[in-house]
Amino acid sequence: MRSFPVRTWVAAFTTVAVSSLNAQSLEANFQATILVYGGPASVPSVAYAVPAGQNFSYFSDREVADDVTLAGSDRVLAGINFEYYANYAATAGLTFRMYERDNQGLPGELIYTKEMAVLQNGGIVNINFSYDATNLLPEHFFYSVQFDHATPGNVAGLIVPDLGPTTGSSADQVFEKRGNKWLELDLVGFRGRRLGVLKEGGKLKISIVDFPGTRVSVEAVTHLGEAWNLLGEVDTDDNGDAVFEAPDTEGTQRFYRTVSP
């Protein structure tokens, strides 16, 4: 089982314009299937599916979410299944949620939540629904999973099969919640949403989004492939935001990254 680090994310910039290091060779979708009813007596059909493939997993104790666009016109929820891996068992500690997609393309209003046990070695979770015409799904929405790792050394994460949907569609990106913000993840480069850079008064103000109350190291390099140099550290606030001021290297390209524990 291959896992991905969850506390390190990187973004690259120049002092002239923002640029990013994209290494999207891994399909950023979690393995999952959404079933819907066509009518009260109908057999559930698949409206969204990311099938089994590679056996990667993304370990995190934060809430992680993937977007869904359903195929077809049937919207009455019949079932959801997803797969995860865990190296421990617990009678509680797995929370599944569904959200409407807001106008920024992020998880918005909560529409469903369910608490479940964590099983040793994980497996496929099936959540089934009886026919109820009021259980209507939006065409576009997010589902999320969060594991509560109460004991150090416990890890759990959703399966990333390195495949796109075979039914329905999903953007090639997943999100992790840090504070009250959703951070886009790059599962190859271990990076989150790109940093914001503002040039002001001879300095660069680097806006950072990370886990609330986290000490974040800011590093820089002139040429990729060289050793990264530590510029300093900054603590994020209760919302997971921070601003780091770096000297402006006028006319010189420079790349920046943040590293958190």
C-alpha positions as CSV (number, residue, x, y, z in Angstrom):
1,M,0.0,0.0,0.0
2,R,1.6,3.2,-1.1
3,S,0.8,6.3,0.9
4,F,1.2,10.0,0.4
5,P,2.6,12.5,3.0
6,V,-0.1,14.8,4.3
7,R,1.8,17.6,6.0
8,T,3.9,18.9,3.1
9,W,2.8,20.9,0.2
10,V,4.8,22.9,-2.3
11,A,4.1,25.8,-4.7
12,A,6.4,27.5,-7.1
13,F,6.5,31.2,-8.0
14,T,8.7,33.8,-9.7
15,T,9.0,37.4,-8.6
16,V,7.4,38.5,-11.9
17,A,4.5,36.2,-12.2
18,V,3.0,33.2,-10.4
19,S,3.7,29.8,-11.9
20,S,3.1,26.3,-10.7
21,L,4.8,23.0,-10.9
22,N,2.3,20.6,-12.3
23,A,3.0,16.9,-12.1
24,Q,-0.5,15.6,-12.7
25,S,0.4,12.1,-14.0
26,L,-1.7,10.6,-11.2
27,E,-5.5,10.8,-11.6
28,A,-6.7,12.8,-8.6
29,N,-9.9,10.8,-7.9
30,F,-10.9,8.5,-5.1
31,Q,-12.4,5.1,-5.8
32,A,-16.2,5.4,-5.4
33,T,-19.5,4.5,-6.9
34,I,-22.9,6.4,-6.6
35,L,-26.1,4.4,-7.3
36,V,-29.5,6.0,-8.1
37,Y,-33.1,4.9,-8.5
38,G,-35.0,5.5,-11.7
39,G,-38.3,4.8,-9.9
40,P,-39.9,3.2,-6.8
41,A,-39.6,-0.4,-8.3
42,S,-36.5,0.1,-10.4
43,V,-33.1,-1.6,-9.8
44,P,-30.5,0.9,-8.8
45,S,-28.2,2.0,-11.6
46,V,-24.7,3.5,-11.6
47,A,-24.6,7.3,-12.1
48,Y,-21.0,7.8,-11.1
49,A,-18.0,5.4,-10.8
50,V,-14.3,5.5,-10.4
51,P,-13.3,1.8,-10.6
52,A,-10.6,-0.1,-8.8
53,G,-7.1,0.3,-10.3
54,Q,-3.8,1.0,-8.6
55,N,-3.7,0.4,-4.8
56,F,-2.5,3.8,-3.7
57,S,-4.0,5.5,-0.6
58,Y,-4.0,9.0,0.7
59,F,-3.4,9.0,4.5
60,S,-4.9,12.0,6.4
61,D,-6.7,12.8,9.6
62,R,-8.3,15.8,7.9
63,E,-11.5,15.8,5.9
64,V,-10.8,15.1,2.2
65,A,-13.3,15.6,-0.6
66,D,-13.8,14.7,-4.2
67,D,-16.3,16.3,-6.7
68,V,-19.0,14.3,-8.5
69,T,-21.0,15.0,-11.7
70,L,-23.7,12.4,-12.1
71,A,-24.5,10.8,-15.5
72,G,-28.1,10.5,-16.8
73,S,-31.2,12.2,-15.3
74,D,-32.0,9.9,-12.4
75,R,-31.3,11.6,-9.0
76,V,-32.9,9.6,-6.2
77,L,-30.0,8.3,-4.1
78,A,-29.8,4.5,-3.8
79,G,-26.3,3.8,-2.6
80,I,-22.7,4.9,-2.2
81,N,-19.6,2.9,-1.9
82,F,-16.0,3.8,-1.5
83,E,-12.8,2.0,-0.4
84,Y,-10.2,2.8,2.2
85,Y,-7.2,1.4,4.0
86,A,-6.5,1.5,7.7
87,N,-3.8,0.0,9.9
88,Y,-6.1,-0.1,13.0
89,A,-9.7,-0.7,14.0
90,A,-12.1,1.5,16.0
91,T,-15.7,1.4,16.9
92,A,-16.1,5.0,15.6
93,G,-13.8,7.5,13.8
94,L,-14.9,7.4,10.2
95,T,-17.2,10.3,9.1
96,F,-18.8,10.3,5.6
97,R,-20.3,13.6,4.4
98,M,-21.9,15.0,1.2
99,Y,-22.0,18.6,0.2
100,E,-23.6,20.7,-2.5
101,R,-21.1,22.4,-4.8
102,D,-21.0,26.1,-4.2
103,N,-20.5,28.8,-6.9
104,Q,-16.7,28.7,-6.4
105,G,-16.6,25.0,-7.2
106,L,-16.0,24.0,-3.6
107,P,-17.9,22.0,-1.0
108,G,-20.8,24.1,0.2
109,E,-23.9,23.3,2.2
110,L,-23.9,19.9,4.0
111,I,-26.6,17.6,2.7
112,Y,-25.7,14.3,4.4
113,T,-23.5,12.9,7.2
114,K,-22.9,9.4,8.6
115,E,-20.6,8.1,11.4
116,M,-19.1,4.7,11.0
117,A,-16.5,2.3,12.5
118,V,-13.0,2.0,11.2
119,L,-12.1,-1.6,10.2
120,Q,-8.7,-3.2,10.4
121,N,-7.2,-3.2,6.9
122,G,-10.1,-1.1,5.7
123,G,-12.2,-2.4,2.8
124,I,-15.2,-1.3,0.8
125,V,-17.9,0.7,2.6
126,N,-21.5,0.3,1.3
127,I,-24.1,2.9,2.3
128,N,-27.5,1.8,1.0
129,F,-30.8,3.8,0.9
130,S,-34.4,2.6,0.5
131,Y,-36.3,4.4,-2.2
132,D,-37.4,7.9,-1.1
133,A,-38.4,10.4,-3.7
134,T,-37.2,13.2,-1.4
135,N,-33.6,11.9,-1.4
136,L,-32.7,13.8,-4.5
137,L,-29.0,14.4,-5.3
138,P,-27.9,17.5,-7.2
139,E,-26.2,16.9,-10.5
140,H,-22.9,18.3,-9.1
141,F,-21.8,17.7,-5.5
142,F,-18.9,16.6,-3.3
143,Y,-18.5,13.6,-1.0
144,S,-15.9,13.6,1.8
145,V,-14.4,11.2,4.3
146,Q,-12.6,12.0,7.6
147,F,-10.7,9.6,9.8
148,D,-10.1,10.4,13.5
149,H,-6.7,9.0,14.4
150,A,-6.9,9.0,18.1
151,T,-3.6,7.1,18.6
152,P,-0.2,8.0,17.2
153,G,0.8,5.6,14.5
154,N,-2.7,5.0,13.3
155,V,-3.2,5.8,9.6
156,A,-6.2,5.6,7.3
157,G,-7.0,6.9,3.9
158,L,-9.1,6.6,0.8
159,I,-8.0,4.5,-2.1
160,V,-6.6,6.4,-5.1
161,P,-6.8,4.0,-8.1
162,D,-5.1,6.4,-10.6
163,L,-8.1,6.3,-12.9
164,G,-10.8,8.7,-14.0
165,P,-14.5,8.1,-13.8
166,T,-16.0,5.5,-16.2
167,T,-19.5,6.8,-15.5
168,G,-20.2,10.5,-14.7
169,S,-17.3,12.9,-14.4
170,S,-15.0,14.5,-11.9
171,A,-12.3,17.2,-12.1
172,D,-8.8,15.9,-11.8
173,Q,-8.4,17.3,-8.3
174,V,-9.3,16.5,-4.7
175,F,-9.5,18.8,-1.7
176,E,-8.5,18.7,2.0
177,K,-10.1,20.9,4.6
178,R,-7.8,23.0,6.7
179,G,-9.6,25.2,9.2
180,N,-12.6,26.6,7.4
181,K,-10.8,26.5,4.0
182,W,-10.6,23.8,1.3
183,L,-7.1,23.2,0.0
184,E,-6.6,21.7,-3.4
185,L,-4.2,18.8,-3.4
186,D,-1.8,17.6,-6.0
187,L,-1.3,13.9,-5.2
188,V,1.9,13.6,-7.2
189,G,3.8,16.7,-6.1
190,F,2.3,16.7,-2.6
191,R,1.2,20.3,-3.1
192,G,-1.8,22.3,-2.1
193,R,-3.5,25.3,-3.5
194,R,-1.0,27.7,-5.0
195,L,0.3,30.4,-2.8
196,G,-0.6,34.1,-3.4
197,V,2.3,36.5,-4.0
198,L,1.9,40.3,-3.7
199,K,4.8,42.8,-4.4
200,E,4.6,45.7,-2.1
201,G,7.1,48.2,-0.8
202,G,10.2,46.4,-2.0
203,K,9.0,43.1,-0.4
204,L,7.0,40.1,-1.5
205,K,4.0,39.2,0.7
206,I,3.3,35.5,0.4
207,S,-0.2,34.4,1.5
208,I,-0.3,30.9,2.9
209,V,-3.2,28.5,3.6
210,D,-2.4,25.6,5.9
211,F,-3.7,23.8,9.0
212,P,-4.8,26.3,11.7
213,G,-2.2,27.0,14.4
214,T,0.6,25.4,12.3
215,R,4.2,26.7,12.1
216,V,5.0,26.8,8.4
217,S,8.5,27.0,7.0
218,V,9.0,29.1,3.9
219,E,11.8,28.0,1.6
220,A,13.2,29.4,-1.7
221,V,15.5,28.4,-4.5
222,T,16.7,30.2,-7.6
223,H,17.0,27.1,-9.8
224,L,14.9,24.0,-9.4
225,G,17.1,21.0,-8.5
226,E,19.2,23.0,-6.1
227,A,19.0,22.7,-2.4
228,W,16.1,24.7,-0.9
229,N,17.0,27.6,1.5
230,L,15.0,28.3,4.6
231,L,13.8,31.9,4.6
232,G,12.0,31.8,7.9
233,E,8.9,30.5,9.7
234,V,5.4,31.8,10.3
235,D,2.4,30.6,12.3
236,T,-1.1,30.3,10.7
237,D,-4.0,31.8,12.5
238,D,-7.3,30.1,13.6
239,N,-8.5,30.0,10.0
240,G,-5.2,28.5,8.7
241,D,-4.1,31.7,7.1
242,A,-0.7,33.4,7.3
243,V,1.4,36.1,5.5
244,F,5.1,35.8,5.1
245,E,7.2,38.7,3.9
246,A,10.2,37.9,1.8
247,P,12.8,40.4,0.2
248,D,12.1,41.2,-3.4
249,T,14.8,39.9,-5.7
250,E,14.2,42.4,-8.4
251,G,14.4,40.9,-11.9
252,T,15.5,37.5,-10.6
253,Q,13.3,34.4,-11.0
254,R,12.8,32.6,-7.7
255,F,10.7,29.7,-6.6
256,Y,9.1,29.4,-3.2
257,R,7.6,26.5,-1.2
258,T,6.0,26.0,2.2
259,V,6.7,22.9,4.4
260,S,4.6,22.1,7.5
261,P,5.1,19.3,10.0
